[in-house]
C-alpha cells in the first residue's frame, strides 16, 4: 500500500508518494528520513513527487514516477528532487548559496560555502551537535537577511551513487528553529591535510566573488544580482576563509569567524543594463563620444550580452553566464566605451579618461592587449 507524507522544503510544501513497488519496511525507512522536515497533511502541496523502484510490479509506463534500482539509490535521488523543487520555487526571491550552515542560540547563522568535497556536510555534523543545524545543501537568504532553514536528510559517504541518507536528528544534530534566523557570516572552507592549527583569514571582496558566484543557484534571476550578493557579504563583515585540516578543529575558530569583521567597506556603483547601443549611461567616463553608430559598422567593438555589472571601488565586475569577470586598469573604460568604436577610437577614449601615461609606455599595445583580453573573456565582441 502506498505511503504519502508532506515535508517543508525551504518555502515549499512537497508531498512525497512512495508507491507499492517499495516494501512497507522500505517505505517506513524513507519516510523516517524526512522526520526533521515533516508537516501535517492538511493543505495543498506545491508539488507532488512520486517515487518507486524498478521491478516486475512497478508500472514502467507511468512516466510521472521517479524510479531507481534500489531503495538506497531512491532515497538519495529523492533528496535531490525535493531540493530542486525547493530551489526552483525560490527563484528570484532569495539569494541561494551552495552551503552548509549552523545557527547559534541567538539566531546568528554561519554559512560554509564551497563546491562538493570541501567538507560542508562534515562541518555541520561536527558543529550541529552544539549549535542548530540549518542545512547542508542550500542556504537561502531573503532580502532582509533572514534565513529559511532547510535541515534536509544528510547524505553520508564519499561516492555519490552509494551515499546513505539519514535524518540529522538521529545523528545527534540539533535542528535550528524555523524563525528568527539571520545571516551573520559567510565562510569559504579550505581543507588542507597539512594544516596543524586552523586559522581564519579575510578574503578581498572582489576575489571572493569568483568563488561565491559559481556556488549560487539562480543568481541571475534576482533583481540586481551582484549588488544583492555583495550587500549580503558586506552586511556580515566581509567574506572569511577558514583553513583547516580536520572538522573536529572547527569549533575552536567560530569565535574568530564572528569577530573577523572587515571594516573596509567598498563603494558600490550600479551600472545600468544597456538596452540599446547608443546608451549615454557613461558620459562621465567617456567624454566627446562619437555620434551613435550601427552594429553593422566594420571593426567596431560592442559589449557582449551580460547579466549584470557593478563598480566595486575602482574595479568593474561583470556577471556573464554564471561567472564573473573582473576588470581593472583600463578595462572598465574600454568596456564602458565599447558602443561600436574601433580600437583606434577606444585608444583615444582611454587617453582622454586616464592620467598621462608614463614616458615610454606603448599605449597602443596596452589598449590592444586589453581589448583582446576582453574579447577572450567573452564580454566584448567585434563586428
C-alpha positions as CSV (number, residue, x, y, z in Angstrom):
1,X,0.0,0.0,0.0
2,X,1.5,3.4,-0.9
3,X,2.7,5.8,1.7
4,X,2.2,9.6,1.4
5,X,3.6,12.4,3.6
6,X,4.4,16.1,3.3
7,X,7.7,17.9,4.0
8,X,8.7,21.6,4.3
9,X,11.5,22.3,1.8
10,X,12.5,26.0,2.2
11,X,9.3,27.9,1.2
12,X,7.6,24.9,-0.4
13,X,5.4,22.2,0.8
14,X,6.3,19.0,-1.1
15,X,4.1,15.9,-1.0
16,X,6.1,12.6,-1.4
17,X,4.2,9.5,-2.6
18,X,6.0,6.1,-2.1
19,X,4.3,3.6,-4.3
20,X,3.9,-0.1,-3.6
21,X,6.9,-1.2,-5.6
22,X,8.6,-0.5,-2.2
23,X,8.1,-2.9,0.6
24,X,6.3,-1.5,3.7
25,X,9.6,-1.5,5.6
26,X,11.4,0.5,2.9
27,X,8.5,3.0,2.8
28,X,8.7,3.5,6.5
29,X,12.5,3.8,6.3
30,X,12.4,6.5,3.6
31,X,9.6,8.4,5.4
32,X,11.6,8.4,8.6
33,X,14.5,10.0,6.8
34,X,12.4,13.2,6.5
35,X,11.2,13.4,10.1
36,X,13.0,16.7,10.6
37,X,11.0,18.4,7.8
38,X,7.7,16.6,8.3
39,X,4.5,18.6,8.1
40,X,0.9,17.5,8.8
41,X,-1.1,16.5,5.8
42,X,-3.6,19.4,5.8
43,X,-3.3,21.9,3.0
44,X,-2.4,21.5,-0.6
45,X,1.2,20.8,-1.6
46,X,3.2,23.0,-4.0
47,X,4.4,19.8,-5.8
48,X,3.8,16.1,-5.6
49,X,6.8,13.8,-6.1
50,X,6.0,10.1,-6.8
51,X,8.8,7.6,-6.4
52,X,9.4,3.8,-6.5
53,X,11.9,1.1,-7.5
54,X,12.1,-0.7,-10.8
55,X,10.8,-4.3,-10.9
56,X,8.1,-6.5,-12.3
57,X,5.5,-5.0,-10.1
58,X,6.4,-1.4,-11.0
59,X,4.2,0.3,-13.6
60,X,7.0,1.2,-16.0
61,X,4.7,3.1,-18.3
62,X,3.8,5.7,-15.6
63,X,6.2,8.5,-16.7
64,X,5.4,10.7,-13.6
65,X,7.0,8.2,-11.2
66,X,10.7,8.6,-10.5
67,X,12.4,5.1,-10.3
68,X,15.8,3.8,-9.4
69,X,17.2,0.3,-9.0
70,X,17.2,0.2,-5.2
71,X,15.6,1.8,-2.1
72,X,19.0,3.2,-1.2
73,X,19.5,5.0,-4.5
74,X,15.9,6.1,-4.5
75,X,16.4,7.8,-1.1
76,X,19.4,9.7,-2.4
77,X,17.5,10.6,-5.6
78,X,14.5,11.8,-3.6
79,X,16.6,14.3,-1.6
80,X,17.9,15.7,-5.0
81,X,14.3,16.0,-6.4
82,X,13.0,17.7,-3.3
83,X,15.9,20.1,-3.2
84,X,15.5,21.0,-6.9
85,X,11.8,21.8,-6.2
86,X,12.7,23.9,-3.2
87,X,15.4,25.9,-5.0
88,X,13.3,26.4,-8.1
89,X,10.3,27.8,-6.1
90,X,12.5,30.5,-4.6
91,X,14.0,31.5,-7.9
92,X,14.2,35.3,-8.0
93,X,13.1,35.7,-4.4
94,X,16.2,34.8,-2.3
95,X,19.9,34.6,-2.6
96,X,20.7,30.9,-2.5
97,X,24.2,29.7,-1.7
98,X,25.5,26.2,-2.1
99,X,26.4,25.9,1.6
100,X,26.0,24.2,4.9
101,X,25.1,26.3,7.9
102,X,24.6,26.3,11.6
103,X,22.8,28.7,13.9
104,X,23.9,30.0,17.3
105,X,21.4,30.1,20.1
106,X,20.7,33.8,19.4
107,X,19.8,33.1,15.8
108,X,23.0,34.1,14.1
109,X,23.8,31.8,11.2
110,X,27.2,30.9,9.9
111,X,27.2,29.6,6.3
112,X,30.1,27.4,4.9
113,X,30.3,27.8,1.2
114,X,32.1,25.7,-1.3
115,X,31.9,23.1,-4.0
116,X,31.3,19.4,-3.3
117,X,34.2,17.8,-1.5
118,X,35.2,20.8,0.7
119,X,33.7,19.2,3.9
120,X,30.5,21.2,4.2
121,X,28.4,18.2,5.5
122,X,31.2,17.1,7.8
123,X,31.4,20.6,9.2
124,X,27.8,20.8,10.1
125,X,27.9,17.3,11.5
126,X,30.6,18.5,13.9
127,X,29.1,21.9,14.7
128,X,25.5,20.9,14.6
129,X,25.8,18.8,17.8
130,X,26.2,22.0,19.9
131,X,24.6,24.5,17.5
132,X,21.5,24.4,15.4
133,X,21.6,22.5,12.1
134,X,20.3,24.8,9.4
135,X,21.2,23.0,6.2
136,X,23.9,21.0,4.4
137,X,22.8,21.9,0.9
138,X,21.3,25.3,0.3
139,X,21.5,28.4,2.4
140,X,18.6,30.7,1.4
141,X,18.9,34.3,2.4
142,X,16.0,36.7,1.9
143,X,16.4,40.4,1.1
144,X,16.1,41.4,4.8
145,X,18.9,39.0,5.8
146,X,16.6,36.4,7.3
147,X,17.3,32.7,6.7
148,X,15.0,30.0,5.5
149,X,16.2,26.8,7.2
150,X,16.4,23.5,5.2
151,X,17.5,20.7,7.5
152,X,17.3,18.1,4.9
153,X,18.5,14.5,5.5
154,X,22.2,14.1,5.4
155,X,23.9,12.2,2.5
156,X,26.7,10.3,4.1
157,X,29.5,8.7,2.1
158,X,32.2,9.7,-0.4
159,X,30.7,8.2,-3.6
160,X,27.5,10.0,-4.9
161,X,25.8,6.8,-6.1
162,X,26.2,4.9,-2.8
163,X,25.6,7.6,-0.2
164,X,23.4,6.7,2.8
165,X,20.6,9.0,3.7
166,X,19.9,9.7,7.3
167,X,17.9,12.4,9.2
168,X,20.1,14.8,11.0
169,X,18.3,14.4,14.3
170,X,19.1,10.7,14.6
171,X,22.8,11.6,14.1
172,X,22.7,13.8,17.2
173,X,22.3,17.1,15.5
174,X,20.2,19.9,17.0
175,X,17.6,21.2,14.5
176,X,17.6,25.0,14.3
177,X,14.3,26.9,14.9
178,X,12.3,27.9,11.9
179,X,12.0,31.6,12.8
180,X,14.5,34.3,14.0
181,X,17.5,33.2,11.9
182,X,19.7,35.8,10.4
183,X,22.9,35.6,8.3
184,X,26.0,36.5,10.4
185,X,29.0,35.2,8.4
186,X,29.9,33.7,5.0
187,X,32.8,31.4,5.2
188,X,34.8,29.7,2.4
189,X,36.1,26.3,3.5
190,X,39.6,25.5,2.6
191,X,40.5,22.0,3.7
192,X,44.3,21.2,3.6
193,X,45.8,18.0,5.1
194,X,49.0,19.7,6.3
195,X,47.3,22.3,8.5
196,X,48.2,21.7,12.2
197,X,46.2,24.7,13.6
198,X,43.1,26.1,11.8
199,X,43.0,29.8,11.1
200,X,40.7,32.4,9.8
201,X,41.6,35.0,7.1
202,X,39.7,37.7,5.3
203,X,39.2,37.3,1.5
204,X,39.1,40.5,-0.5
205,X,35.6,41.1,-1.7
206,X,36.4,41.1,-5.4
207,X,38.5,37.9,-5.1
208,X,35.7,36.2,-3.1
209,X,33.2,36.8,-5.9
210,X,34.9,34.4,-8.2
211,X,34.4,31.7,-5.6
212,X,30.9,32.7,-4.4
213,X,29.2,33.2,-7.8
214,X,29.7,29.6,-9.0
215,X,28.3,28.4,-5.7
216,X,24.9,30.1,-6.1
217,X,21.6,29.0,-7.6
218,X,19.5,31.2,-9.9
219,X,21.6,34.2,-9.1
220,X,20.8,35.9,-12.4
221,X,17.1,35.7,-11.6
222,X,17.5,38.2,-8.8
223,X,17.0,41.9,-9.2
224,X,20.5,43.4,-9.4
225,X,22.1,40.1,-8.6
226,X,25.7,41.4,-8.0
227,X,24.5,44.1,-5.6
228,X,22.3,41.6,-3.8
229,X,25.2,39.2,-3.3
230,X,27.6,41.9,-2.3
231,X,25.3,43.6,0.1
232,X,24.8,40.3,1.9
233,X,28.6,39.9,2.1
234,X,29.1,43.5,3.4
235,X,26.3,43.2,6.0
236,X,28.2,40.3,7.6
237,X,31.6,42.0,7.7
238,X,33.0,40.5,4.5
239,X,34.0,37.0,3.5
240,X,36.2,34.8,5.7
241,X,38.2,31.8,4.7
242,X,38.7,29.0,7.3
243,X,41.8,27.0,6.5
244,X,41.8,23.7,8.4
245,X,42.6,20.0,8.2
246,X,40.0,18.2,10.4
247,X,36.4,19.2,11.1
248,X,37.0,18.5,14.8
249,X,39.1,21.7,14.9
250,X,36.3,23.9,13.6
251,X,34.6,24.7,16.9
252,X,37.8,26.4,18.1
253,X,37.7,29.0,15.3
254,X,34.0,30.0,15.5
255,X,34.7,33.0,17.8
256,X,37.4,34.1,15.3
257,X,35.0,33.8,12.4
258,X,32.4,36.0,14.1
259,X,35.0,38.6,15.3
260,X,36.7,38.9,12.0
261,X,34.9,41.9,10.5
262,X,36.3,43.7,7.6
263,X,35.9,47.5,8.2
264,X,37.0,48.4,4.7
265,X,33.5,48.8,3.1
266,X,33.7,49.0,-0.7
267,X,31.9,51.6,-2.7
268,X,29.3,50.0,-5.0
269,X,28.1,51.9,-8.1
270,X,25.4,50.4,-10.2
271,X,25.9,50.2,-14.0
272,X,22.6,50.4,-15.9
273,X,21.7,47.4,-18.0
274,X,22.2,48.6,-21.6
275,X,19.1,48.0,-23.7
276,X,20.3,50.0,-26.7
277,X,23.7,50.5,-28.2
278,X,23.6,54.3,-28.2
279,X,23.2,54.5,-24.4
280,X,24.5,57.7,-22.8
281,X,25.0,56.0,-19.4
282,X,28.7,56.7,-19.1
283,X,29.2,60.3,-20.2
284,X,31.1,60.9,-17.1
285,X,33.8,58.4,-18.2
286,X,33.6,58.8,-21.9
287,X,33.7,62.5,-23.0
288,X,33.2,63.6,-26.6
289,X,31.7,60.3,-27.5
290,X,31.4,60.0,-31.3
291,X,27.9,60.0,-32.8
292,X,26.0,56.7,-32.3
293,X,26.9,54.1,-34.8
294,X,25.1,51.0,-36.0
295,X,26.0,47.4,-35.2
296,X,27.0,46.8,-38.8
297,X,30.0,49.1,-38.6
298,X,33.1,47.0,-39.6
299,X,35.7,46.7,-36.9
300,X,33.6,48.1,-34.1
301,X,33.6,46.6,-30.6
302,X,30.5,46.1,-28.6
303,X,29.7,44.8,-25.1
304,X,28.5,41.2,-25.4
305,X,25.3,40.1,-23.7
306,X,25.8,40.2,-19.9
307,X,23.5,39.7,-16.9
308,X,24.7,42.5,-14.5
309,X,27.6,44.8,-13.9
310,X,28.7,46.7,-10.9
311,X,31.6,49.0,-10.0
312,X,33.3,47.9,-6.8
313,X,35.7,50.7,-5.8
314,X,37.9,51.1,-8.9
315,X,37.1,47.6,-10.4
316,X,34.3,46.7,-12.7
317,X,32.5,43.4,-12.1
318,X,30.6,41.9,-15.0
319,X,28.3,38.8,-14.5
320,X,28.0,36.6,-17.5
321,X,26.6,33.1,-17.7
322,X,27.2,32.1,-14.0
323,X,30.7,33.6,-13.8
324,X,32.2,36.9,-13.0
325,X,34.8,38.9,-15.0
326,X,36.8,41.4,-13.0
327,X,38.0,44.5,-15.0
328,X,40.7,46.8,-13.6
329,X,43.1,49.4,-15.0
330,X,42.0,50.4,-18.5
331,X,39.5,47.5,-18.7
332,X,36.4,49.3,-17.3
333,X,37.0,52.4,-19.6
334,X,37.2,50.2,-22.7
335,X,34.2,48.0,-21.8
336,X,32.0,51.0,-21.0
337,X,33.0,52.8,-24.2
338,X,32.5,49.8,-26.5
339,X,29.4,51.0,-28.4
340,X,30.7,50.2,-31.9
341,X,34.0,52.1,-31.5
342,X,37.1,50.8,-33.3
343,X,40.3,50.0,-31.5
344,X,41.8,53.3,-32.5
345,X,38.8,55.2,-31.1
346,X,38.9,53.2,-27.9
347,X,42.5,54.1,-27.5
348,X,41.6,57.8,-27.9
349,X,38.9,57.4,-25.3
350,X,41.3,55.7,-22.8
351,X,43.9,58.5,-23.3
352,X,41.2,61.2,-22.5
353,X,39.9,59.3,-19.5
354,X,43.1,58.2,-17.8
355,X,46.1,60.2,-16.5
356,X,49.1,61.0,-18.7
357,X,50.8,57.7,-19.3
358,X,54.5,57.2,-18.2
359,X,57.1,58.1,-20.7
360,X,57.9,55.3,-23.0
361,X,54.7,53.4,-22.4
362,X,53.2,52.0,-25.6
363,X,49.6,53.0,-25.2
364,X,48.5,51.4,-28.4
365,X,49.9,48.0,-27.3
366,X,48.3,48.3,-23.8
367,X,44.9,49.0,-25.3
368,X,45.2,46.3,-27.9
369,X,46.2,43.7,-25.3
370,X,43.3,44.9,-23.0
371,X,40.8,44.7,-25.9
372,X,41.9,41.2,-26.9
373,X,41.6,40.2,-23.2
374,X,38.0,41.4,-23.0
375,X,37.2,39.6,-26.2
376,X,38.8,36.4,-24.8
377,X,36.7,36.8,-21.7
378,X,33.6,36.9,-24.0
379,X,32.5,40.3,-22.7
380,X,33.4,42.2,-25.9
381,X,32.6,41.2,-29.5
382,X,33.8,42.7,-32.8
383,X,31.8,43.3,-35.9
